[in-house]
Amino acid sequence: MRIAVLFALILLVGGCGSKKSGDTSSASAPAASTPFSGTFVGDQTGTQDGVNFSKGIKFVLSQAGNAVTGTWISGTGGSGTLQGTAVEATVSDLKIVEVDTLCPGTMTGTMTIVGKDIAARFTGTLPKCGLVVAAVVASKS
Protein backbone atom coordinates (compact mmCIF):
# COMPACT_ATOMS: atom_id res chain seq x y z
CA MET A 1 0.00 0.00 0.00
CA ARG A 2 2.79 2.47 0.94
CA ILE A 3 4.55 1.85 -2.38
CA ALA A 4 1.27 2.55 -4.22
CA VAL A 5 0.90 5.86 -2.34
CA LEU A 6 4.51 6.77 -3.17
CA PHE A 7 4.00 6.13 -6.88
CA ALA A 8 0.71 8.08 -6.84
CA LEU A 9 2.51 11.07 -5.30
CA ILE A 10 5.25 10.91 -7.91
CA LEU A 11 2.68 10.75 -10.73
CA LEU A 12 0.81 13.73 -9.28
CA VAL A 13 4.00 15.80 -9.17
CA GLY A 14 4.59 15.09 -12.86
CA GLY A 15 1.43 16.99 -13.81
CA CYS A 16 1.96 19.96 -11.51
CA GLY A 17 3.97 22.09 -13.94
CA SER A 18 1.48 22.36 -16.79
CA LYS A 19 0.09 25.77 -17.73
CA LYS A 20 -3.62 26.36 -18.18
CA SER A 21 -4.94 28.25 -21.17
CA GLY A 22 -4.66 31.97 -20.52
CA ASP A 23 -2.11 31.55 -17.74
CA THR A 24 0.53 34.23 -18.19
CA SER A 25 2.70 33.28 -15.22
CA SER A 26 6.20 32.00 -15.86
CA ALA A 27 6.67 28.28 -15.22
CA SER A 28 10.22 28.93 -14.03
CA ALA A 29 9.37 31.71 -11.55
CA PRO A 30 10.61 30.90 -8.04
CA ALA A 31 7.96 29.96 -5.52
CA ALA A 32 7.37 32.55 -2.83
CA SER A 33 6.57 29.87 -0.27
CA THR A 34 8.73 27.30 1.44
CA PRO A 35 6.77 24.04 1.06
CA PHE A 36 9.62 21.86 2.32
CA SER A 37 9.73 23.65 5.69
CA GLY A 38 8.16 21.85 8.63
CA THR A 39 7.93 18.57 10.46
CA PHE A 40 6.93 15.54 8.37
CA VAL A 41 6.04 12.20 9.97
CA GLY A 42 5.50 8.95 8.10
CA ASP A 43 6.80 5.55 7.15
CA GLN A 44 10.03 4.30 5.64
CA THR A 45 10.22 0.95 3.83
CA GLY A 46 13.02 -0.73 1.96
CA THR A 47 15.86 -3.19 2.18
CA GLN A 48 19.11 -3.12 4.10
CA ASP A 49 21.70 -5.60 2.90
CA GLY A 50 18.87 -7.57 1.25
CA VAL A 51 16.63 -7.71 4.34
CA ASN A 52 13.22 -5.95 4.20
CA PHE A 53 12.41 -3.30 6.80
CA SER A 54 9.56 -0.97 7.67
CA LYS A 55 9.71 1.73 10.34
CA GLY A 56 8.43 5.14 11.27
CA ILE A 57 10.45 8.24 10.41
CA LYS A 58 10.33 11.96 11.19
CA PHE A 59 11.92 14.75 9.15
CA VAL A 60 12.38 18.31 10.46
CA LEU A 61 13.06 20.39 7.35
CA SER A 62 13.90 24.03 6.62
CA GLN A 63 13.83 25.75 3.25
CA ALA A 64 15.60 29.05 2.55
CA GLY A 65 15.18 29.99 -1.08
CA ASN A 66 15.91 26.76 -2.94
CA ALA A 67 18.16 25.28 -0.22
CA VAL A 68 16.53 22.47 1.77
CA THR A 69 18.24 21.24 4.95
CA GLY A 70 17.13 19.26 7.94
CA THR A 71 17.41 16.40 10.36
CA TRP A 72 15.70 13.03 10.57
CA ILE A 73 15.19 10.26 13.09
CA SER A 74 13.81 6.78 12.48
CA GLY A 75 11.57 4.76 14.74
CA THR A 76 14.48 2.41 15.45
CA GLY A 77 16.90 5.15 16.52
CA GLY A 78 18.83 5.89 13.32
CA SER A 79 19.32 9.61 12.77
CA GLY A 80 21.13 12.14 10.67
CA THR A 81 20.98 15.17 8.43
CA LEU A 82 19.90 15.93 4.89
CA GLN A 83 20.38 18.63 2.29
CA GLY A 84 19.46 19.37 -1.28
CA THR A 85 18.21 21.99 -3.73
CA ALA A 86 14.50 22.40 -4.42
CA VAL A 87 13.41 23.15 -7.97
CA GLU A 88 9.68 23.68 -7.80
CA ALA A 89 8.29 20.58 -6.02
CA THR A 90 11.37 18.35 -6.34
CA VAL A 91 14.72 17.96 -4.61
CA SER A 92 16.69 15.89 -7.13
CA ASP A 93 20.10 16.14 -5.42
CA LEU A 94 19.05 14.88 -1.99
CA LYS A 95 21.99 13.87 0.23
CA ILE A 96 21.13 11.97 3.41
CA VAL A 97 23.83 11.41 6.03
CA GLU A 98 23.29 8.78 8.71
CA VAL A 99 25.27 9.59 11.85
CA ASP A 100 24.07 6.55 13.80
CA THR A 101 27.14 4.80 15.19
CA LEU A 102 25.86 1.39 14.03
CA CYS A 103 25.40 2.34 10.35
CA PRO A 104 27.10 5.66 9.53
CA GLY A 105 27.30 6.71 5.91
CA THR A 106 25.79 8.75 3.08
CA MET A 107 22.86 8.03 0.78
CA THR A 108 21.54 9.97 -2.22
CA GLY A 109 18.13 10.29 -3.80
CA THR A 110 15.15 12.50 -4.57
CA MET A 111 12.26 14.05 -2.67
CA THR A 112 9.00 15.46 -3.98
CA ILE A 113 6.17 17.32 -2.30
CA VAL A 114 2.46 17.39 -3.10
CA GLY A 115 0.38 19.51 -0.76
CA LYS A 116 1.40 18.49 2.76
CA ASP A 117 2.93 15.14 1.75
CA ILE A 118 6.51 14.30 0.83
CA ALA A 119 7.78 11.23 -0.96
CA ALA A 120 11.46 10.35 -1.00
CA ARG A 121 13.55 7.58 -2.52
CA PHE A 122 17.21 7.10 -1.67
CA THR A 123 19.98 4.56 -1.82
CA GLY A 124 23.52 4.14 -0.61
CA THR A 125 26.04 1.63 0.61
CA LEU A 126 26.76 2.09 4.30
CA PRO A 127 30.16 0.60 5.19
CA LYS A 128 28.94 -1.31 8.27
CA CYS A 129 25.43 -2.19 7.05
CA GLY A 130 25.56 -2.79 3.30
CA LEU A 131 23.30 -1.52 0.55
CA VAL A 132 20.24 0.44 1.67
CA VAL A 133 17.38 1.11 -0.76
CA ALA A 134 14.49 2.99 0.86
CA ALA A 135 11.29 4.91 0.20
CA VAL A 136 9.54 7.35 2.53
CA VAL A 137 6.01 8.73 2.50
CA ALA A 138 5.35 11.36 5.18
CA SER A 139 2.83 14.10 5.94
CA LYS A 140 3.32 17.53 7.47
CA SER A 141 2.26 17.40 11.09
One Martini backbone bead per residue (centre of mass of N, CA, C, O) as a GRO file, in nm:
protein
  141
    1MET     BB    1   0.059   0.062  -0.022
    2ARG     BB    2   0.296   0.265   0.010
    3ILE     BB    3   0.397   0.238  -0.279
    4ALA     BB    4   0.138   0.341  -0.414
    5VAL     BB    5   0.151   0.623  -0.285
    6LEU     BB    6   0.424   0.705  -0.397
    7PHE     BB    7   0.350   0.682  -0.700
    8ALA     BB    8   0.114   0.884  -0.688
    9LEU     BB    9   0.284   1.129  -0.607
   10ILE     BB   10   0.473   1.127  -0.852
   11LEU     BB   11   0.249   1.159  -1.066
   12LEU     BB   12   0.138   1.429  -0.962
   13VAL     BB   13   0.396   1.598  -1.002
   14GLY     BB   14   0.414   1.572  -1.317
   15GLY     BB   15   0.140   1.773  -1.348
   16CYS     BB   16   0.216   2.058  -1.201
   17GLY     BB   17   0.358   2.231  -1.461
   18SER     BB   18   0.111   2.303  -1.608
   19LYS     BB   19  -0.054   2.511  -1.827
   20LYS     BB   20  -0.310   2.719  -1.862
   21SER     BB   21  -0.524   2.874  -2.030
   22GLY     BB   22  -0.415   3.212  -1.990
   23ASP     BB   23  -0.150   3.171  -1.856
   24THR     BB   24   0.115   3.418  -1.764
   25SER     BB   25   0.293   3.262  -1.603
   26SER     BB   26   0.594   3.150  -1.499
   27ALA     BB   27   0.733   2.831  -1.471
   28SER     BB   28   1.028   2.953  -1.345
   29ALA     BB   29   0.925   3.079  -1.106
   30PRO     BB   30   0.970   3.142  -0.794
   31ALA     BB   31   0.873   3.045  -0.499
   32ALA     BB   32   0.742   3.208  -0.213
   33SER     BB   33   0.749   2.954  -0.072
   34THR     BB   34   0.809   2.676   0.188
   35PRO     BB   35   0.718   2.353   0.155
   36PHE     BB   36   0.976   2.204   0.311
   37SER     BB   37   0.876   2.326   0.570
   38GLY     BB   38   0.893   2.114   0.854
   39THR     BB   39   0.706   1.848   0.989
   40PHE     BB   40   0.753   1.498   0.903
   41VAL     BB   41   0.539   1.206   0.914
   42GLY     BB   42   0.615   0.843   0.872
   43ASP     BB   43   0.723   0.601   0.631
   44GLN     BB   44   0.972   0.337   0.603
   45THR     BB   45   1.094   0.149   0.323
   46GLY     BB   46   1.295  -0.159   0.257
   47THR     BB   47   1.648  -0.232   0.222
   48GLN     BB   48   1.907  -0.415   0.413
   49ASP     BB   49   2.111  -0.626   0.289
   50GLY     BB   50   1.827  -0.776   0.175
   51VAL     BB   51   1.646  -0.669   0.414
   52ASN     BB   52   1.349  -0.605   0.521
   53PHE     BB   53   1.181  -0.286   0.603
   54SER     BB   54   0.985  -0.109   0.868
   55LYS     BB   55   0.941   0.244   0.959
   56GLY     BB   56   0.949   0.513   1.126
   57ILE     BB   57   0.953   0.880   1.044
   58LYS     BB   58   1.135   1.200   1.094
   59PHE     BB   59   1.115   1.530   0.963
   60VAL     BB   60   1.320   1.835   0.983
   61LEU     BB   61   1.255   2.117   0.785
   62SER     BB   62   1.431   2.361   0.573
   63GLN     BB   63   1.364   2.665   0.374
   64ALA     BB   64   1.598   2.864   0.170
   65GLY     BB   65   1.475   2.905  -0.092
   66ASN     BB   66   1.628   2.623  -0.243
   67ALA     BB   67   1.728   2.536   0.032
   68VAL     BB   68   1.751   2.210   0.184
   69THR     BB   69   1.722   2.123   0.531
   70GLY     BB   70   1.801   1.868   0.795
   71THR     BB   71   1.640   1.624   0.998
   72TRP     BB   72   1.646   1.278   1.128
   73ILE     BB   73   1.428   1.004   1.258
   74SER     BB   74   1.389   0.685   1.355
   75GLY     BB   75   1.211   0.429   1.515
   76THR     BB   76   1.518   0.281   1.567
   77GLY     BB   77   1.739   0.548   1.600
   78GLY     BB   78   1.809   0.664   1.354
   79SER     BB   79   2.024   0.938   1.227
   80GLY     BB   80   2.034   1.282   1.075
   81THR     BB   81   2.095   1.440   0.767
   82LEU     BB   82   1.999   1.696   0.517
   83GLN     BB   83   2.028   1.785   0.156
   84GLY     BB   84   1.922   2.037  -0.095
   85THR     BB   85   1.757   2.127  -0.411
   86ALA     BB   86   1.489   2.318  -0.499
   87VAL     BB   87   1.263   2.248  -0.780
   88GLU     BB   88   0.998   2.327  -0.691
   89ALA     BB   89   0.878   1.991  -0.604
   90THR     BB   90   1.201   1.916  -0.619
   91VAL     BB   91   1.465   1.698  -0.492
   92SER     BB   92   1.744   1.569  -0.682
   93ASP     BB   93   2.003   1.621  -0.455
   94LEU     BB   94   1.981   1.422  -0.227
   95LYS     BB   95   2.141   1.420   0.103
   96ILE     BB   96   2.204   1.147   0.328
   97VAL     BB   97   2.303   1.137   0.671
   98GLU     BB   98   2.433   0.890   0.879
   99VAL     BB   99   2.521   0.899   1.242
  100ASP     BB  100   2.497   0.635   1.329
  101THR     BB  101   2.711   0.406   1.481
  102LEU     BB  102   2.610   0.143   1.321
  103CYS     BB  103   2.533   0.320   1.020
  104PRO     BB  104   2.731   0.498   0.875
  105GLY     BB  105   2.654   0.742   0.611
  106THR     BB  106   2.569   0.784   0.255
  107MET     BB  107   2.288   0.911   0.073
  108THR     BB  108   2.086   0.914  -0.230
  109GLY     BB  109   1.825   1.131  -0.396
  110THR     BB  110   1.470   1.200  -0.374
  111MET     BB  111   1.218   1.473  -0.348
  112THR     BB  112   0.869   1.524  -0.297
  113ILE     BB  113   0.579   1.752  -0.326
  114VAL     BB  114   0.226   1.728  -0.209
  115GLY     BB  115   0.132   1.953  -0.036
  116LYS     BB  116   0.174   1.773   0.280
  117ASP     BB  117   0.348   1.568   0.104
  118ILE     BB  118   0.614   1.332   0.107
  119ALA     BB  119   0.858   1.186  -0.126
  120ALA     BB  120   1.115   0.933  -0.096
  121ARG     BB  121   1.431   0.834  -0.254
  122PHE     BB  122   1.701   0.606  -0.153
  123THR     BB  123   2.066   0.539  -0.172
  124GLY     BB  124   2.323   0.322  -0.017
  125THR     BB  125   2.649   0.243   0.107
  126LEU     BB  126   2.708   0.110   0.419
  127PRO     BB  127   2.986  -0.009   0.558
  128LYS     BB  128   2.826  -0.175   0.808
  129CYS     BB  129   2.524  -0.239   0.629
  130GLY     BB  130   2.513  -0.183   0.338
  131LEU     BB  131   2.261  -0.186   0.124
  132VAL     BB  132   2.035   0.091   0.074
  133VAL     BB  133   1.676   0.083   0.005
  134ALA     BB  134   1.441   0.364   0.002
  135ALA     BB  135   1.112   0.471   0.124
  136VAL     BB  136   0.909   0.774   0.165
  137VAL     BB  137   0.610   0.863   0.355
  138ALA     BB  138   0.495   1.199   0.441
  139SER     BB  139   0.344   1.426   0.679
  140LYS     BB  140   0.241   1.716   0.784
  141SER     BB  141   0.215   1.816   1.140
   0.00000   0.00000   0.00000
